[in-house]
Amino acid sequence: MPAPSVIAMRERGDDVTFVDVREQHEWNLFRIGGAVHIPLSSLRDEAPRRLRPEQAIVLYCARGGRAATGAATLAELGFANVMSVEGGLMGWVNAGGPLEE
């Protein structure tokens, strides 16, 4: 999903959970405020315990590749409303999305 569309969802207050699939050292630098951290390598095991299949989920990583892979993984696990941010955090920042440290 294009970053401006995801930013608009957040600004409207849509009921969506942001999931950061980057590694711990990346998460420690900065992230989208309120995001849940589940590294891609742990997603298959952690998602069923930490996320609800019916909720809207937006995954992101640094540039978009890992988030797209994560979205496919969640779809395999039965999560129906999963998106990834095109361009990852780079796309988010370039579209004016805020970060927290």
VEXDOKE-696095 format. One record per atom (N, C-alpha, C, O): x negated, y, z. Coordinates in steps of 0.2 Angstrom, whole numbers, padded with zeros to 4 digits, always signed. Last residue first. Example, Ala and Ser with C-alpha at 12.3 -4.5 7.8 and 13.67 -1.06 7.14 Angstrom:
2
-0064-0011+0035/-0068-0005+0036/-0064+0000+0039/-0067+0006+0040/-0066-0028+0039/-0062-0022+0039/-0066-0016+0039/-0071-0017+0042/
REM end
This chain:
101
-0058+0038+0092/-0065+0035+0094/-0064+0031+0100/-0069+0028+0102/-0046+0039+0079/-0048+0040+0086/-0055+0036+0087/-0056+0031+0084/-0041+0048+0065/-0044+0042+0068/-0045+0044+0075/-0045+0050+0077/-0028+0052+0053/-0032+0053+0059/-0035+0047+0061/-0032+0042+0060/-0028+0054+0035/-0026+0051+0041/-0030+0052+0047/-0037+0052+0046/-0031+0060+0023/-0030+0064+0028/-0027+0061+0035/-0025+0064+0039/-0035+0052+0013/-0028+0054+0012/-0026+0059+0018/-0021+0061+0018/-0048+0048+0017/-0048+0052+0011/-0041+0055+0010/-0040+0061+0007/-0044+0040+0028/-0047+0046+0029/-0047+0051+0023/-0045+0057+0024/-0038+0029+0020/-0034+0032+0025/-0037+0039+0027/-0034+0044+0027/-0049+0025+0012/-0043+0028+0009/-0039+0032+0014/-0036+0037+0012/-0057+0021+0023/-0060+0026+0018/-0054+0029+0015/-0053+0035+0014/-0050+0010+0028/-0051+0016+0032/-0053+0022+0028/-0052+0028+0029/-0044+0004+0013/-0045+0003+0020/-0046+0010+0023/-0042+0015+0022/-0039+0004+0000/-0045+0008+0001/-0047+0008+0008/-0052+0011+0010/-0023+0001+0005/-0027+0002-0001/-0033+0006+0001/-0032+0012+0003/-0019-0007+0019/-0020-0001+0017/-0025-0001+0011/-0031-0003+0012/-0007-0020+0017/-0013-0018+0019/-0014-0011+0016/-0011-0009+0011/+0008-0028+0025/+0005-0024+0020/-0003-0023+0022/-0005-0024+0027/+0021-0039+0028/+0014-0038+0029/+0011-0033+0023/+0013-0035+0017/+0033-0047+0032/+0033-0040+0031/+0026-0037+0032/+0025-0033+0037/+0032-0060+0036/+0036-0058+0030/+0035-0051+0028/+0035-0050+0022/+0022-0073+0041/+0024-0066+0042/+0026-0063+0036/+0023-0064+0031/+0018-0086+0038/+0026-0085+0039/+0027-0078+0041/+0033-0076+0042/+0005-0089+0036/+0008-0091+0042/+0015-0089+0044/+0018-0091+0049/+0004-0084+0023/+0004-0091+0024/+0006-0093+0030/+0009-0099+0031/+0004-0070+0027/+0009-0073+0023/+0010-0080+0023/+0015-0083+0024/-0009-0070+0034/-0002-0069+0038/+0004-0071+0034/+0008-0074+0037/-0017-0071+0023/-0017-0076+0028/-0011-0076+0032/-0008-0081+0034/-0014-0060+0015/-0013-0066+0012/-0012-0072+0018/-0008-0076+0018/-0019-0051+0025/-0012-0050+0023/-0010-0057+0020/-0005-0060+0021/-0033-0054+0024/-0029-0055+0030/-0021-0055+0029/-0018-0059+0032/-0036-0050+0011/-0037-0057+0013/-0033-0058+0019/-0029-0063+0020/-0034-0036+0013/-0030-0040+0008/-0030-0047+0010/-0025-0051+0009/-0044-0033+0023/-0037-0032+0025/-0032-0036+0020/-0027-0039+0022/-0055-0035+0016/-0054-0040+0021/-0046-0039+0023/-0043-0044+0025/-0054-0024+0006/-0055-0031+0005/-0053-0036+0010/-0049-0041+0009/-0054-0011+0012/-0048-0014+0009/-0048-0022+0008/-0043-0025+0008/-0064-0005+0019/-0063-0003+0012/-0057-0006+0008/-0055-0004+0003/-0063-0008+0032/-0067-0003+0030/-0065+0000+0023/-0064+0006+0022/-0046-0012+0035/-0053-0014+0037/-0057-0008+0034/-0054-0002+0034/-0029-0016+0040/-0034-0012+0037/-0041-0014+0039/-0042-0018+0044/-0012-0020+0039/-0018-0022+0041/-0023-0017+0037/-0022-0014+0032/+0004-0018+0046/-0001-0015+0041/-0008-0016+0043/-0010-0015+0049/+0019-0026+0048/+0012-0026+0050/+0008-0022+0044/+0009-0024+0038/+0035-0027+0055/+0031-0024+0050/+0024-0023+0052/+0022-0021+0058/+0040-0042+0063/+0038-0035+0063/+0034-0033+0057/+0031-0037+0053/+0043-0056+0063/+0048-0052+0060/+0046-0044+0060/+0049-0040+0056/+0032-0063+0069/+0033-0063+0062/+0038-0059+0059/+0037-0057+0053/+0022-0053+0081/+0029-0056+0079/+0030-0057+0072/+0029-0052+0068/+0006-0056+0088/+0010-0053+0083/+0017-0057+0082/+0017-0063+0083/-0001-0065+0096/-0001-0058+0097/+0003-0054+0093/+0005-0048+0095/-0001-0078+0092/+0000-0077+0099/+0001-0069+0100/+0004-0067+0105/-0003-0078+0078/+0004-0081+0081/+0005-0079+0088/+0010-0079+0091/-0016-0071+0078/-0009-0068+0075/-0003-0071+0078/+0001-0068+0080/-0026-0080+0082/-0024-0075+0086/-0017-0072+0084/-0013-0070+0088/-0029-0089+0071/-0028-0091+0078/-0025-0086+0082/-0020-0088+0086/-0031-0080+0060/-0027-0086+0059/-0025-0089+0066/-0019-0091+0067/-0040-0070+0065/-0033-0069+0063/-0029-0075+0063/-0023-0075+0066/-0054-0071+0067/-0049-0074+0072/-0042-0073+0070/-0038-0076+0074/-0060-0065+0056/-0062-0072+0057/-0057-0075+0063/-0057-0081+0063/-0055-0052+0056/-0052-0057+0051/-0054-0064+0053/-0050-0068+0052/-0051-0047+0073/-0056-0048+0068/-0053-0053+0063/-0050-0058+0065/-0039-0037+0079/-0040-0044+0078/-0045-0045+0072/-0042-0045+0066/-0033-0024+0088/-0039-0027+0085/-0039-0034+0085/-0039-0037+0090/-0020-0013+0084/-0022-0019+0088/-0028-0022+0084/-0029-0021+0078/-0019+0005+0085/-0020-0001+0082/-0022-0007+0086/-0025-0006+0092/-0019+0017+0091/-0014+0013+0093/-0014+0006+0090/-0010+0002+0091/-0027+0026+0078/-0024+0026+0085/-0019+0021+0086/-0014+0021+0082/-0039+0018+0069/-0032+0021+0069/-0029+0021+0076/-0029+0015+0078/-0056+0020+0074/-0050+0016+0072/-0044+0021+0072/-0044+0026+0073/-0074+0019+0077/-0068+0023+0077/-0062+0018+0074/-0064+0013+0071/-0083+0010+0084/-0085+0017+0081/-0079+0021+0081/-0079+0027+0083/-0078-0002+0087/-0081+0002+0093/-0082+0009+0090/-0083+0014+0094/-0075-0008+0075/-0070-0006+0079/-0072-0001+0085/-0069+0004+0086/-0088-0012+0072/-0085-0007+0068/-0079-0004+0072/-0078+0002+0072/-0091-0022+0082/-0095-0016+0081/-0092-0011+0077/-0094-0005+0078/-0080-0031+0079/-0081-0028+0085/-0085-0021+0085/-0083-0016+0087/-0075-0031+0062/-0078-0034+0067/-0079-0029+0073/-0077-0023+0073/-0058-0027+0056/-0065-0027+0056/-0068-0030+0062/-0065-0032+0067/-0044-0027+0056/-0047-0034+0055/-0055-0033+0054/-0058-0038+0053/-0032-0019+0065/-0038-0018+0062/-0042-0025+0062/-0043-0028+0067/-0015-0017+0062/-0020-0022+0064/-0027-0020+0061/-0027-0020+0054/-0001-0008+0067/-0007-0008+0063/-0012-0013+0066/-0013-0013+0072/+0016-0011+0066/+0010-0012+0070/+0004-0012+0065/+0004-0015+0060/+0030+0000+0065/+0025-0004+0062/+0019-0005+0067/+0017-0001+0070/+0043+0008+0064/+0041+0003+0068/+0037-0002+0065/+0039-0007+0061/+0040+0025+0060/+0042+0019+0058/+0039+0013+0063/+0034+0014+0065/+0037+0038+0061/+0038+0034+0067/+0041+0028+0066/+0044+0025+0070/+0033+0046+0051/+0040+0046+0052/+0042+0042+0059/+0047+0042+0061/+0019+0044+0052/+0022+0051+0054/+0029+0051+0055/+0032+0055+0059/+0018+0031+0047/+0016+0033+0054/+0019+0039+0056/+0022+0040+0062/+0023+0033+0034/+0026+0028+0038/+0025+0030+0046/+0029+0030+0050/+0013+0042+0029/+0020+0044+0030/+0024+0040+0034/+0028+0042+0038/+0002+0033+0029/+0002+0039+0034/+0009+0041+0035/+0011+0043+0040/+0006+0024+0019/+0006+0022+0026/+0005+0027+0031/+0008+0027+0036/+0006+0033+0008/+0012+0030+0010/+0012+0027+0017/+0017+0028+0021/-0008+0036+0008/-0003+0042+0009/+0004+0039+0011/+0007+0042+0015/-0013+0023+0004/-0014+0026+0011/-0009+0032+0012/-0007+0032+0018/-0003+0011-0004/-0007+0017-0004/-0007+0021+0003/-0002+0021+0006/-0004-0006+0000/+0000+0000+0000/-0005+0006+0000/-0009+0006+0004/
REM end
